[in-house]
């Protein structure tokens, strides 16, 4: 299990460890040694250091490279050192390691490797001045760049930055931070790994969702079973303007490929004819509509949702006063897992959200940042700078599981949080969110309602998107390609 923490928790954990378990110099030595062991150092190496303990890690890296016959030069942006950093800088000086001060004219073109130790996880704000110039030079160097702990300039909490180092390898120290996965992290880190140096994590953490974590959910299927054993699920959505026949069909297929027994598409009667030709295994339940929008009728909704083990609602709903009546009734009267997505979230945003606190349903909300802004009242920009905390607070207050979409996905009920880093840039295409909702609906048809199950859904959809990108390229893939790759993900998970 890989833990992921905020910058504050990492700082407090480091302080606790230094005071109670291992001294700062030893931790710095272990960090530098771990970073050094993470790469094969051939050719000349520049170790670019700022101030503080991040620079100290770089001095230890330089020491190891030098002692193992490498050609290394330390470049300094500051003449200020932490106490432990000064200890290792003096050691480097005594070993005769070359040292230069960074200037506007510093040139890294002759170096095969660059170790980025300018800023650590405590960095806040924007990079300016000489540091900004040096980061530009590192990024333009063509060298293999190793960032110590986190890429300099990148927020450890959000993974956002106006300017930061782009690394070939980022070596996280102690445990991963949110910024290693969120925001633009995937775009500025080609690879990453974590080294455990004995820091005791004190405080709240998220869990990196990996296939090993899902073992408790993956019970063997019995031969003595039938389609009812694994749940009838419903997918309610669509309207004339957004019939999305193929997308709705993909949702049904995704739910079935996620393992449920039966997937029922509940759509306005006026679009049933356009959806039906795309359905193979899913069933179709047309409901009376007006102007292409489902009408609220208690008996009809009861009939459509009878026997369902899980229901998703809102995809392609559009805008209609009937939608709020339907959603309000479902929340008030139905005791089942309810996934609210897309236009369902937009409907919810206009309703009294205290309905979530009193519902009989076990609710899963799946917003992207703008949808989360509408239901929470917090701007997408503000949320992007601290997505985990905002997601946890909302989920805890309203008693829901929240899946906050992004380059990496945050799944939380306010107490337990998972971050799923699977997915590809090719999933930025129409229908990808519908495939995810289909997977979640299918899983909740026969698995427990929990953050782990929802994280499994995000993992399956993300991994399927990666496989689709490998087969079709990120530019050429569609959501249907992701849906069709789901069985291959199961093979990966179950091995």
C-alpha positions in Angstrom: 0.0 0.0 0.0 1.5 3.3 -1.1 0.5 6.3 1.0 0.1 9.8 -0.5 0.2 12.9 1.8 -0.1 16.6 1.8 3.0 18.8 2.1 1.9 19.7 5.7 1.6 16.0 6.7 5.0 15.3 5.1 6.7 18.1 7.0 5.1 17.1 10.3 6.1 13.5 9.7 9.7 14.4 8.9 9.9 16.6 12.0 8.5 13.8 14.2 10.9 11.3 12.8 13.9 13.6 13.3 13.0 14.3 16.9 12.0 10.7 17.9 13.5 8.1 15.6 16.3 9.2 13.2 18.4 12.4 13.1 18.2 14.8 10.2 21.7 14.0 8.9 21.0 10.3 8.7 17.7 10.9 6.8 19.4 13.2 4.4 22.1 10.6 3.8 19.5 8.0 3.1 17.6 10.3 0.8 20.6 11.2 -1.2 21.8 7.5 -1.4 18.3 6.4 -2.6 18.2 9.1 -5.3 21.7 8.1 -6.4 20.7 4.4 -6.6 17.7 5.3 -8.7 19.6 6.1 -11.9 22.7 5.0 -13.8 25.1 7.9 -13.9 27.1 7.9 -17.1 28.6 11.1 -18.4 28.9 14.4 -16.7 26.4 15.3 -14.0 25.2 18.7 -12.7 23.6 18.8 -9.3 21.6 22.1 -9.1 20.8 23.1 -5.5 18.8 25.8 -3.8 18.6 26.2 -0.1 17.3 23.9 2.6 17.1 20.1 3.0 16.3 19.5 -0.7 19.7 21.0 -1.5 21.3 18.8 1.1 19.9 15.7 -0.6 21.7 16.9 -3.7 25.0 17.3 -1.9 24.7 13.6 -0.8 24.0 12.6 -4.4 27.0 14.5 -5.6 29.2 12.7 -2.9 28.1 9.3 -4.1 28.6 10.1 -7.8 32.1 11.4 -7.1 33.1 8.5 -4.8 32.0 6.1 -7.6 34.2 7.7 -10.2 31.7 10.1 -11.8 32.3 13.6 -13.1 30.0 15.9 -11.0 29.6 19.6 -10.5 27.4 21.3 -7.9 25.6 24.5 -9.0 24.4 26.7 -6.2 21.5 29.2 -6.4 22.0 30.1 -2.8 24.7 30.4 -0.2 22.3 29.6 2.6 22.2 26.0 3.9 20.2 24.0 6.5 22.4 22.7 9.3 22.4 19.1 7.8 22.8 20.5 4.3 25.9 22.5 5.4 27.4 19.3 6.8 27.2 17.5 3.5 28.2 20.6 1.5 31.4 20.8 3.5 32.0 17.1 3.0 31.7 17.7 -0.8 34.1 20.6 -0.6 36.6 18.5 1.3 36.3 15.8 -1.4 37.2 18.4 -4.0 33.9 18.3 -5.8 33.6 21.2 -8.2 31.2 24.0 -7.2 29.9 26.9 -9.2 27.4 29.6 -8.6 24.4 29.8 -10.9 24.1 32.9 -13.0 22.0 34.1 -15.9 24.7 32.7 -18.2 25.0 29.2 -16.6 25.1 26.6 -19.4 24.1 23.0 -18.8 24.6 21.8 -22.5 27.7 19.8 -21.7 26.0 17.7 -19.0 24.4 14.3 -19.6 22.5 14.3 -16.3 21.0 17.1 -14.1 19.8 16.5 -10.6 17.1 19.0 -9.7 17.4 20.0 -6.0 16.3 23.7 -6.2 12.9 23.6 -4.3 11.3 20.9 -2.2 7.8 20.0 -1.2 7.5 23.2 0.9 7.6 25.5 -2.1 4.7 27.9 -2.5 3.9 30.5 -5.1 5.5 31.1 -8.5 9.1 30.7 -9.5 10.7 34.0 -10.3 14.2 35.6 -10.8 17.3 33.5 -11.2 15.5 30.3 -10.2 13.1 30.8 -13.1 16.0 31.3 -15.6 17.8 28.2 -14.3 14.7 26.0 -14.6 14.2 27.2 -18.2 17.8 26.2 -18.8 17.4 22.8 -17.2 14.3 22.1 -19.3 16.1 23.2 -22.5 19.3 21.2 -21.8 18.5 17.9 -23.3 20.0 16.2 -20.3 18.4 13.3 -18.3 16.8 15.2 -15.4 16.3 13.6 -12.0 14.1 15.6 -9.6 14.8 15.1 -5.9 11.5 14.5 -4.0 9.4 16.7 -6.4 10.0 18.8 -9.5 11.1 22.2 -8.4 8.3 24.7 -8.7 5.5 22.1 -8.7 3.0 22.3 -5.8 3.2 19.2 -3.7 -0.5 19.6 -2.9 -2.0 20.3 -6.3 0.5 19.3 -9.0 0.1 22.7 -10.5 2.7 25.3 -11.5 3.2 28.3 -13.8 6.8 27.1 -14.2 8.6 24.0 -13.0 11.3 21.5 -13.9 10.3 18.8 -16.3 11.9 15.5 -15.2 12.7 12.2 -16.8 12.6 10.7 -13.3 11.2 12.1 -10.1 12.4 10.3 -6.9 9.9 10.9 -4.1 11.4 10.7 -0.6 9.6 9.1 2.3 6.2 8.7 0.6 4.4 10.2 -2.3 2.7 13.6 -2.2 -0.5 14.6 -3.8 1.4 16.7 -6.3 3.1 13.6 -7.7 -0.3 12.6 -9.3 -2.7 15.6 -9.5 -2.8 18.5 -11.9 -0.1 18.6 -14.4 2.1 16.0 -12.7 1.8 13.4 -15.5 2.8 16.0 -18.1 6.0 17.1 -16.3 7.2 13.7 -14.9 8.0 10.9 -17.4 8.6 8.5 -14.6 8.5 8.5 -10.8 9.4 6.2 -7.9 9.3 6.5 -4.2 12.1 5.6 -1.8 11.3 4.7 1.8 13.9 6.1 4.2 12.1 5.4 7.5 10.0 8.5 7.9 7.0 7.6 10.0 3.9 9.1 8.5 1.9 11.0 11.1 -1.5 12.3 10.0 -4.1 11.8 7.3 -3.1 10.1 4.0 -4.7 8.9 0.8 -3.9 5.5 -0.8 -2.6 5.0 -4.3 -5.1 2.7 -5.9 -3.3 -0.3 -7.3 -4.5 -3.7 -8.4 -3.3 -5.4 -5.2 -5.6 -3.2 -3.1 -8.7 -4.7 -4.8 -8.1 -8.3 -3.7 -10.8 -8.2 -0.9 -13.5 -7.4 -3.6 -12.5 -10.0 -6.1 -14.3 -13.1 -4.9 -14.3 -16.2 -7.2 -17.5 -16.5 -9.3 -19.6 -19.6 -8.5 -20.7 -22.0 -11.3 -24.0 -22.4 -9.4 -25.1 -18.8 -10.2 -27.1 -16.9 -12.7 -27.5 -13.4 -14.0 -29.5 -12.4 -11.0 -26.6 -13.3 -8.7 -24.6 -10.4 -10.0 -27.3 -7.8 -10.1 -29.7 -6.0 -12.3 -28.6 -2.4 -12.8 -30.2 0.6 -14.4 -28.8 3.5 -16.5 -31.3 6.4 -16.7 -30.5 9.2 -19.2 -30.8 10.6 -22.6 -33.1 13.2 -24.3 -33.8 14.3 -27.8 -31.0 16.9 -27.8 -28.5 14.5 -26.4 -29.7 11.1 -27.4 -26.2 9.8 -27.4 -27.3 6.4 -28.6 -23.8 5.0 -29.0 -22.7 6.5 -25.7 -25.7 5.0 -23.8 -25.0 1.7 -25.5 -21.3 2.0 -24.4 -22.5 2.6 -20.8 -24.6 -0.6 -20.9 -21.8 -2.6 -22.3 -19.4 -1.1 -19.8 -21.7 -2.1 -16.9 -21.9 -5.6 -18.2 -18.2 -5.8 -18.8 -17.8 -4.6 -15.2 -19.5 -7.8 -14.2 -23.1 -7.2 -13.4 -25.8 -9.6 -14.5 -28.2 -7.4 -16.5 -28.0 -3.8 -17.6 -31.2 -1.9 -18.3 -31.2 1.4 -20.2 -34.0 3.6 -19.1 -34.6 6.3 -21.7 -37.3 8.6 -23.1 -39.7 6.7 -25.4 -39.0 9.1 -28.2 -35.3 8.1 -28.5 -35.7 4.4 -27.8 -35.8 3.7 -31.5 -32.4 5.4 -32.0 -30.8 3.6 -29.1 -32.2 0.1 -29.7 -30.0 -0.7 -32.9 -26.9 -0.2 -30.8 -27.9 -2.6 -28.0 -26.8 -6.2 -28.1 -26.8 -7.5 -24.5 -28.5 -4.6 -22.6 -32.2 -4.3 -22.2 -34.3 -1.2 -23.0 -36.9 0.4 -20.8 -38.7 3.4 -22.6 -40.5 5.9 -20.3 -43.1 8.4 -21.3 -41.7 11.7 -22.3 -42.6 15.2 -23.4 -40.5 17.1 -25.9 -37.8 14.3 -25.6 -37.5 14.5 -21.8 -38.6 11.8 -19.4 -41.8 12.7 -17.5 -41.9 12.1 -13.8 -44.5 9.5 -13.0 -44.2 7.6 -9.7 -45.6 4.3 -11.0 -43.4 4.4 -14.1 -40.2 5.2 -12.1 -41.1 2.5 -9.6 -41.6 0.0 -12.4 -38.4 0.9 -14.2 -36.3 0.7 -11.0 -37.9 -2.4 -9.5 -35.4 -5.2 -8.7 -32.4 -2.9 -9.5 -29.3 -3.4 -7.4 -27.8 -0.1 -8.6 -28.8 2.8 -10.7 -27.0 5.6 -12.5 -28.8 8.7 -13.6 -28.3 12.0 -15.5 -26.2 11.1 -18.5 -27.5 13.1 -21.5 -30.6 14.2 -19.5 -30.3 17.8 -20.7 -32.4 20.4 -18.8 -35.9 19.8 -17.7 -38.0 20.6 -14.7 -39.0 16.9 -14.7 -35.4 15.9 -13.9 -35.4 17.5 -10.5 -38.7 15.7 -9.7 -37.2 12.4 -10.7 -34.0 12.9 -8.9 -35.7 14.1 -5.8 -38.0 11.1 -5.8 -35.1 8.7 -6.2 -33.2 10.2 -3.4 -36.2 10.2 -1.1 -37.6 6.8 -1.8 -35.1 4.4 -3.3 -32.7 2.5 -1.1 -30.0 1.5 -3.5 -26.5 2.7 -4.8 -27.2 5.8 -6.9 -24.5 7.2 -9.2 -25.3 10.8 -10.2 -23.3 12.0 -13.2 -23.3 14.6 -15.9 -26.6 16.4 -16.3 -27.7 14.7 -13.1 -25.1 16.7 -11.3 -26.3 19.9 -12.9 -29.8 19.0 -11.8 -28.6 18.4 -8.2 -26.8 21.7 -8.2 -30.1 23.5 -8.5 -31.7 21.4 -5.7 -31.5 21.5 -1.9 -28.3 19.5 -1.4 -29.5 18.6 2.1 -31.4 15.9 0.3 -28.1 14.0 0.2 -28.0 14.0 4.0 -31.4 12.4 4.3 -31.5 10.1 1.4 -32.2 6.4 1.5 -29.8 6.0 -1.4 -26.1 5.3 -1.1 -24.9 8.1 -3.3 -21.9 8.3 -5.6 -21.2 11.7 -7.2 -18.8 11.8 -10.2 -18.1 15.4 -11.0 -15.3 17.0 -13.1 -14.0 20.2 -11.6 -16.6 22.5 -13.2 -19.5 20.2 -12.1 -18.0 20.1 -8.6 -18.0 24.0 -8.6 -21.8 23.9 -9.4 -22.7 21.5 -6.6 -20.2 22.8 -4.0 -20.2 26.6 -4.7 -16.4 26.5 -4.6 -14.7 27.7 -7.8 -13.0 25.1 -9.9 -9.8 27.2 -9.8 -9.8 27.2 -6.0 -10.6 23.4 -5.8 -7.7 22.7 -8.3 -5.2 24.0 -5.7 -6.3 21.7 -3.0 -8.6 19.0 -4.6 -8.2 16.3 -2.0 -9.2 18.4 1.0 -12.2 20.0 -0.8 -13.3 16.6 -2.0 -13.0 15.0 1.5 -14.8 17.9 3.2 -17.8 17.7 0.8 -18.0 13.9 1.0 -17.9 14.0 4.8 -20.5 16.8 5.1 -23.1 15.2 2.8 -22.4 11.5 3.5 -21.6 10.6 -0.1 -18.7 9.0 -2.0 -17.2 11.6 -4.2 -15.2 10.8 -7.3 -13.5 14.0 -8.5 -12.3 13.6 -12.0 -8.9 14.9 -13.2 -5.6 13.7 -14.7 -5.7 11.4 -11.6 -9.0 10.7 -9.9 -9.7 11.4 -6.2 -12.2 9.0 -4.6 -13.3 9.7 -1.0 -16.1 9.3 1.5 -14.4 11.9 3.7 -12.6 9.4 5.9 -10.9 7.0 3.4 -9.4 8.4 0.3 -7.9 6.8 -2.8 -6.1 8.4 -5.7 -6.2 6.5 -9.0 -3.5 7.5 -11.4 -4.6 5.2 -14.3 -5.8 6.8 -17.5 -4.5 8.4 -20.7 -4.8 11.8 -22.5 -6.9 10.1 -25.1 -9.7 9.8 -22.6 -10.3 13.6 -23.1 -13.1 12.7 -25.6 -16.8 12.6 -25.6 -18.3 9.6 -23.7 -15.3 8.7 -21.5 -17.2 9.8 -18.4 -20.2 7.7 -19.5 -18.0 4.6 -19.7 -16.8 5.3 -16.2 -20.3 5.6 -14.9 -21.3 2.4 -16.7 -18.4 0.6 -15.0 -19.4 2.0 -11.6 -23.0 1.0 -12.0 -22.0 -2.5 -13.0 -19.7 -2.9 -10.0 -22.1 -1.6 -7.5 -24.7 -4.1 -8.8 -22.8 -6.9 -7.0 -20.1 -5.3 -4.9 -20.2 -3.4 -1.6 -20.8 0.3 -1.6 -17.5 1.6 -0.6 -14.7 4.0 -1.7 -12.6 0.9 -2.6 -15.3 -0.3 -5.1 -15.6 3.2 -6.6 -11.8 3.4 -6.8 -11.8 0.0 -8.6 -14.2 1.5 -11.1 -11.9 4.4 -11.7 -8.9 2.0 -12.1 -10.7 -0.2 -14.6 -11.9 2.7 -16.8 -8.4 4.4 -16.6 -6.5 1.2 -17.4 -8.9 0.5 -20.3 -8.2 4.0 -21.6 -4.5 3.3 -21.5 -5.0 0.1 -23.5 -7.2 1.9 -26.0 -4.5 4.5 -26.5 -1.9 1.9 -27.1 -4.0 0.3 -29.8 -5.5 3.4 -31.4 -3.2 6.3 -30.3 -4.4 9.0 -27.9 -5.5 11.1 -30.8 -7.5 8.5 -32.6 -9.2 6.6 -29.8 -12.9 7.0 -28.8 -14.8 6.2 -25.6 -16.0 3.0 -27.3 -12.4 1.8 -27.6 -12.1 2.3 -23.9 -15.3 0.3 -23.2 -14.1 -2.6 -25.5 -10.8 -2.8 -23.6 -12.4 -3.4 -20.2 -12.1 -7.3 -20.4 -8.4 -7.0 -20.9 -8.1 -5.0 -17.7 -9.9 -7.7 -15.8 -7.2 -10.1 -17.0 -4.5 -7.8 -15.7 -6.3 -7.4 -12.3 -7.1 -11.0 -11.8 -3.6 -12.4 -12.6 
